[in-house]
Each structure stands twice: as structure tokens, then as C-alpha cells.
Amino acid sequence: MKFRAHETFFIRKGWLSKGMKYVKLRSDVFTAKDEKPMDILGIGSNMVSSLRYWLQAVGLTEEIKGEKGKRIQRLTDLGELIFEYDRYIEESGTLALLQYELAKNKEMATAWWFFFNEFSLSRFMQDDFVTALTAYIKEKGENSEKTGEKMPALRALNDDFNCIVGTYLSPQDEKNEKKNLKAAEYNITCPLSELHLLDMEKTSREKSFKKVSAKGVDPYIALSIIAAENEGKEEILLSDLRAKENSISKVLNLDVAALLDILSEIERRGEIKIIRTAGLDVIRLLDAKKSEEYMLMYYKNLDLKRG
């Protein structure tokens, strides 16, 4: 489990694009000795550490040992694909893919994984989340003497919650809460806020939050996520798409209606057949492809629309 590795910074617009660019240019961008990483990337030292973490947490890069044991980064297959087709992270489908990678990353982004996979409250406040996450950590025994791990500090869990809020809520969502913010500060947003997976509610005493179902998920992106979680299967239980860990419904917080709308559109395109039987509804992939193939279909379809 990992907590607060983001240095309290959520992903800023332009960060991931810049990170991929410099990882392509020099794999030791985050560990360079001849030139300071801050000077190469043009951001502060804490932000450099945060970007180094986020690139891995959303599946764009992986960090390995290079020559003489030096840590270097390289783009993953997903990173290479996005760098080629959507380098500036502008498409909603790209954001959904990054959200899937982040929400399933139990090891590097434990609080995000817990928020989407385990945390059951649809409306909640900060204390609700932190209390539930604390109980989960204790239950799993990751802080036991046998593993040598200690219980994370309460501050770290609170910082993770605040970073989750910053990830999915734009400053525009909070403008009524912070009327004195300068207009320029509203532009410090996380690209994933465009998925609108979180909303804020103001009561008379305090603010609370609610999870919101993703809207407008592209059929090929949905297929890519489904294929990634069900590799090698030609038939998939609808119940697995709803309740299975890291399923499309979990990572994008889809309710039943939204999921069925997406599946109906995929069926209309001839990619699946929805088979309804007594108590055992399944989808059948009519031409089962790998996750990466569906991603390519998405990006090539975008090119056709632009053309």
C-alpha cells in the first residue's frame, strides 16, 4: 500500500504530456545528475517528485533499473499509444483509460483504489472516507509486525482524500466556497475532473460529496476496459461488469442504467451480443480483441471524424 506519494499535488493540466515528452527524450529525466530535473521540467522539486509518481500511477510509464542500477523511466505500451494519438491528453476516451489505470492501481494509489472499489457510501464527508480507509488498512493487516509496515499517519490519509477531491473536482466547482480566489487559480485543474466523477454538496454546516456516474463513455474505450479485465474470455457475466473489482462499473462509477446504455450501443455496433437468460445475463464478445486493439479503434475512429 502507498499513501501520499503525490506530495499533496494532484495532476495538473499539461503535466502528463510534459512528462511523457521528457521521458522519451531522456529516460533519466527524474534522476539526472548532469542537470537538475527541476530545470529540465520547469517545475519545483516537490512537483517533480509528484509528476514522477503520477506518470506511473496512471500507467503511462514504468520505472526500472538502468545501467549501474540507476533508476530510469520508459513509456509503457499504453504510454506509447497515447503519446502517438493523444499526446496532449485532450480526448475523453484517454481520460477514461487513465482513470481506469489509476483506480485499479491498488499498490501505488491505494486510496484511489479503495475509493472506487471498496468505499460504498454515495454521499459522504471527509471523516467518513478516512475512517473507512483506516478500518480497511487495519483489517487487511498491512501494518502488522510480520510485514514490518506501520499504520500510515492520519495526516497522510487526509491528504489523500483532499487530493482525490482535487483530482475530480475543478476549482470552478468550488468557486462559491472560495469567492476570493483569483480567476487564474481556477485554471489549476486536473484533467480527470472532466470525467465529472465527483460532485460537491453544501449543507448549512459543512460540505459533503457524492459520487457521480460517468457520462458519455465511448463504446470502444468501454470495450478496452472490459477486455483488459476479462482477458481471454468470450462470455462475461453482467454481474461481473457491475460488482467485480476494477470492473468498468467500479472504476467509472457507472450505475446500472448507464452500464446498460453503454452495452446497448456496443451491441448496436455489432461488437457484442447481450444474452438474457433466467438469472444469468451475459455479454458475448463477437470478435474478441485485445484491450489495445479496442484503444486503436477508438483513436482511428476519432481520426475519421476529424477527417
C-alpha positions as CSV (number, residue, x, y, z in Angstrom):
1,M,0.0,0.0,0.0
2,K,1.2,3.5,-0.7
3,F,-0.2,6.8,0.6
4,R,0.6,10.5,0.0
5,A,3.1,9.7,-2.7
6,H,1.7,12.6,-4.7
7,E,3.3,15.2,-2.4
8,T,-0.2,16.7,-2.0
9,F,-0.3,17.7,-5.7
10,F,-3.0,16.4,-7.9
11,I,-2.2,16.1,-11.7
12,R,-2.1,19.5,-13.3
13,K,-3.1,20.1,-16.9
14,G,-0.1,19.7,-19.1
15,W,1.9,17.6,-16.6
16,L,1.4,14.2,-18.2
17,S,2.1,15.5,-21.7
18,K,5.3,17.2,-20.5
19,G,6.3,14.1,-18.5
20,M,5.9,11.7,-21.5
21,K,7.8,14.1,-23.7
22,Y,10.9,14.3,-21.5
23,V,10.8,10.6,-20.7
24,K,11.0,10.0,-24.4
25,L,13.9,12.5,-24.7
26,R,15.9,11.1,-21.8
27,S,14.9,8.2,-19.6
28,D,16.9,9.6,-16.6
29,V,14.9,12.8,-16.5
30,F,13.9,12.3,-12.9
31,T,17.4,11.1,-11.7
32,A,19.7,13.1,-13.9
33,K,23.0,14.2,-12.3
34,D,24.3,16.5,-15.1
35,E,21.2,18.7,-15.0
36,K,18.7,19.2,-12.2
37,P,15.3,17.6,-13.0
38,M,13.6,20.9,-11.9
39,D,15.5,22.8,-14.6
40,I,14.6,20.2,-17.3
41,L,10.9,20.1,-16.4
42,G,10.5,23.7,-15.3
43,I,8.7,22.8,-12.0
44,G,9.6,22.8,-8.3
45,S,11.3,19.8,-6.6
46,N,8.2,18.6,-4.9
47,M,6.2,18.8,-8.1
48,V,9.0,16.8,-9.9
49,S,8.5,14.0,-7.3
50,S,4.7,14.2,-7.8
51,L,5.0,14.0,-11.6
52,R,7.4,11.1,-11.3
53,Y,4.8,9.3,-9.2
54,W,1.7,10.2,-11.3
55,L,3.2,9.1,-14.6
56,Q,3.5,5.6,-13.1
57,A,0.2,5.7,-11.1
58,V,-1.8,6.3,-14.3
59,G,0.0,3.7,-16.3
60,L,1.9,5.9,-18.7
61,T,5.4,5.0,-17.6
62,E,7.2,2.3,-15.6
63,E,10.4,2.8,-13.6
64,I,13.2,0.3,-13.9
65,K,16.9,-0.1,-13.1
66,G,19.1,1.0,-15.9
67,E,22.9,0.9,-16.1
68,K,24.8,0.8,-12.8
69,G,21.5,0.4,-11.0
70,K,20.3,3.9,-11.9
71,R,16.5,4.4,-11.8
72,I,15.1,5.3,-15.2
73,Q,11.6,5.6,-16.7
74,R,10.2,4.4,-20.0
75,L,6.8,4.7,-21.6
76,T,4.5,1.7,-21.2
77,D,2.6,0.3,-24.2
78,L,-0.3,2.5,-23.1
79,G,2.0,5.5,-22.8
80,E,3.4,4.9,-26.3
81,L,-0.1,4.7,-27.7
82,I,-1.3,7.8,-26.0
83,F,1.9,9.7,-26.9
84,E,1.2,8.9,-30.6
85,Y,-2.5,9.5,-30.7
86,D,-3.3,12.0,-28.0
87,R,-0.1,13.4,-26.7
88,Y,-1.8,16.4,-25.0
89,I,-4.4,14.3,-23.2
90,E,-7.4,16.1,-24.8
91,E,-9.8,13.3,-25.6
92,S,-12.4,12.0,-23.1
93,G,-11.5,8.4,-24.0
94,T,-7.9,9.0,-23.0
95,L,-9.1,10.4,-19.7
96,A,-11.3,7.3,-19.1
97,L,-8.3,5.0,-19.8
98,L,-6.1,6.9,-17.3
99,Q,-8.9,6.8,-14.8
100,Y,-9.1,3.0,-15.2
101,E,-5.4,2.7,-14.7
102,L,-5.4,4.9,-11.6
103,A,-8.5,3.4,-9.9
104,K,-7.2,-0.2,-10.3
105,N,-3.7,0.6,-9.1
106,K,-4.0,-0.8,-5.6
107,E,-0.3,-0.8,-4.9
108,M,0.7,2.7,-5.9
109,A,-2.6,4.6,-5.4
110,T,-4.3,2.7,-2.6
111,A,-6.7,5.5,-1.6
112,W,-8.0,5.8,-5.2
113,W,-8.4,2.0,-5.5
114,F,-10.3,2.0,-2.2
115,F,-12.4,5.0,-3.1
116,F,-13.7,3.3,-6.3
117,N,-13.6,-0.4,-5.4
118,E,-14.5,-0.6,-1.7
119,F,-15.9,2.6,-0.4
120,S,-19.7,2.1,-0.5
121,L,-21.1,5.5,0.6
122,S,-22.5,7.5,-2.3
123,R,-22.8,10.6,-0.1
124,F,-20.1,11.3,2.4
125,M,-17.8,13.7,4.2
126,Q,-14.0,13.6,4.7
127,D,-14.2,11.9,8.1
128,D,-16.4,9.1,6.6
129,F,-13.8,8.3,4.0
130,V,-10.8,8.5,6.3
131,T,-12.5,6.3,8.9
132,A,-13.4,3.7,6.4
133,L,-10.0,3.6,4.8
134,T,-8.3,3.3,8.2
135,A,-10.6,0.4,9.1
136,Y,-9.7,-1.3,5.8
137,I,-6.0,-0.9,6.4
138,K,-6.3,-2.4,9.9
139,E,-8.5,-5.3,8.6
140,K,-6.0,-6.2,5.9
141,G,-3.2,-6.3,8.4
142,E,-0.8,-4.4,6.2
143,N,0.6,-2.6,9.2
144,S,1.3,-5.8,11.1
145,E,4.6,-6.6,12.8
146,K,5.1,-9.5,10.4
147,T,5.4,-7.2,7.4
148,G,7.2,-4.5,9.3
149,E,4.8,-1.9,7.9
150,K,3.4,0.8,10.1
151,M,-0.1,2.3,10.1
152,P,0.1,5.4,7.9
153,A,-0.3,8.7,9.6
154,L,-3.8,10.1,9.8
155,R,-2.5,13.2,8.1
156,A,-1.4,11.1,5.1
157,L,-4.9,9.7,4.7
158,N,-6.5,13.1,5.0
159,D,-4.1,14.4,2.3
160,D,-5.1,11.5,0.1
161,F,-8.7,12.5,0.5
162,N,-8.0,16.1,-0.3
163,C,-6.0,15.0,-3.4
164,I,-8.9,12.8,-4.6
165,V,-11.2,15.8,-4.3
166,G,-8.7,17.9,-6.3
167,T,-8.5,15.2,-8.9
168,Y,-12.2,15.0,-9.6
169,L,-13.5,18.5,-8.7
170,S,-12.4,21.6,-10.6
171,P,-11.9,24.9,-8.8
172,Q,-15.0,26.0,-10.7
173,D,-17.0,23.5,-8.7
174,E,-15.8,25.2,-5.5
175,K,-16.0,28.8,-6.6
176,N,-18.9,29.6,-4.3
177,E,-16.8,28.2,-1.4
178,K,-13.8,30.4,-2.2
179,K,-15.0,33.6,-3.7
180,N,-11.7,35.4,-3.1
181,L,-9.7,33.1,-5.4
182,K,-8.2,34.9,-8.4
183,A,-9.6,33.8,-11.8
184,A,-6.2,32.4,-12.8
185,E,-6.3,29.9,-9.9
186,Y,-9.4,28.3,-11.4
187,N,-7.2,27.1,-14.2
188,I,-5.2,24.8,-11.9
189,T,-7.3,21.8,-12.6
190,C,-6.7,18.1,-13.0
191,P,-7.7,16.7,-16.5
192,L,-9.6,13.9,-14.8
193,S,-12.1,16.4,-13.4
194,E,-13.6,16.5,-16.9
195,L,-15.0,13.0,-16.2
196,H,-17.2,14.6,-13.5
197,L,-17.0,11.6,-11.2
198,L,-17.4,13.7,-8.0
199,D,-19.8,16.4,-7.0
200,M,-19.9,18.7,-4.0
201,E,-23.0,19.5,-1.9
202,K,-23.2,22.4,0.5
203,T,-25.3,21.9,3.6
204,S,-25.9,24.6,6.3
205,R,-23.0,23.4,8.4
206,E,-20.5,21.7,6.1
207,K,-19.9,20.4,2.7
208,S,-20.3,16.8,1.6
209,F,-19.5,14.9,-1.5
210,K,-21.2,12.4,-3.8
211,K,-20.0,10.1,-6.5
212,V,-21.4,10.7,-9.9
213,S,-21.8,8.2,-12.7
214,A,-19.6,8.8,-15.7
215,K,-21.4,10.1,-18.8
216,G,-20.7,9.5,-22.5
217,V,-18.2,6.7,-22.3
218,D,-17.1,5.8,-25.8
219,P,-18.0,2.2,-26.7
220,Y,-14.5,1.3,-27.8
221,I,-13.0,2.6,-24.6
222,A,-15.6,0.7,-22.6
223,L,-14.6,-2.5,-24.6
224,S,-11.0,-1.8,-24.0
225,I,-11.5,-1.7,-20.2
226,I,-13.8,-4.8,-20.3
227,A,-11.3,-6.7,-22.4
228,A,-8.4,-5.7,-20.0
229,E,-10.3,-7.1,-17.0
230,N,-11.6,-10.2,-18.7
231,E,-8.6,-11.3,-20.9
232,G,-9.2,-14.5,-22.9
233,K,-13.0,-14.6,-22.1
234,E,-15.6,-14.7,-24.8
235,E,-18.6,-14.5,-22.4
236,I,-18.7,-12.2,-19.4
237,L,-21.3,-12.1,-16.7
238,L,-23.2,-8.8,-16.4
239,S,-22.9,-9.1,-12.7
240,D,-19.1,-9.1,-13.0
241,L,-19.3,-5.9,-15.0
242,R,-21.2,-4.4,-12.1
243,A,-19.5,-5.7,-9.0
244,K,-16.1,-7.3,-9.8
245,E,-13.0,-5.5,-8.5
246,N,-11.7,-3.0,-11.1
247,S,-14.7,-3.6,-13.3
248,I,-15.9,-0.8,-15.6
249,S,-18.8,0.0,-13.3
250,K,-16.4,0.3,-10.4
251,V,-13.7,2.5,-11.9
252,L,-16.1,4.8,-13.7
253,N,-18.8,4.6,-11.0
254,L,-21.5,3.5,-13.5
255,D,-24.9,2.8,-12.3
256,V,-27.0,0.0,-13.9
257,A,-28.8,2.3,-16.3
258,A,-25.5,3.9,-17.6
259,L,-23.8,0.5,-18.0
260,L,-26.8,-0.9,-20.0
261,D,-26.9,2.2,-22.2
262,I,-23.2,1.7,-23.0
263,L,-23.6,-2.0,-23.6
264,S,-26.6,-1.4,-25.9
265,E,-24.6,1.0,-28.0
266,I,-21.7,-1.6,-28.2
267,E,-24.3,-4.2,-29.3
268,R,-25.7,-1.9,-31.9
269,R,-22.2,-1.6,-33.4
270,G,-22.0,-5.4,-33.7
271,E,-19.2,-5.9,-31.2
272,I,-21.2,-7.9,-28.5
273,K,-24.4,-9.8,-28.0
274,I,-26.3,-9.3,-24.8
275,I,-27.8,-12.7,-23.8
276,R,-30.5,-12.6,-21.2
277,T,-31.4,-15.9,-19.5
278,A,-33.1,-16.7,-16.2
279,G,-30.9,-15.2,-13.6
280,L,-27.7,-15.4,-15.7
281,D,-27.3,-12.4,-18.0
282,V,-24.0,-12.4,-20.0
283,I,-22.4,-10.5,-22.9
284,R,-20.7,-12.4,-25.6
285,L,-17.8,-10.7,-27.4
286,L,-18.5,-11.5,-31.1
287,D,-14.9,-10.7,-32.2
288,A,-12.9,-10.8,-29.1
289,K,-9.9,-8.5,-29.4
290,K,-7.2,-7.4,-27.0
291,S,-7.6,-4.2,-25.0
292,E,-5.0,-2.4,-27.1
293,E,-6.9,-3.2,-30.3
294,Y,-10.0,-1.5,-29.0
295,M,-8.0,1.5,-28.0
296,L,-6.6,1.8,-31.5
297,M,-10.2,1.5,-32.9
298,Y,-11.1,4.4,-30.7
299,Y,-8.3,6.7,-31.9
300,K,-8.7,5.7,-35.5
301,N,-12.4,6.4,-35.3
302,L,-11.5,9.9,-33.9
303,D,-9.2,10.4,-36.9
304,L,-12.1,9.6,-39.3
305,K,-14.4,12.1,-37.5
306,R,-11.8,14.8,-37.8
307,G,-11.1,14.0,-41.4
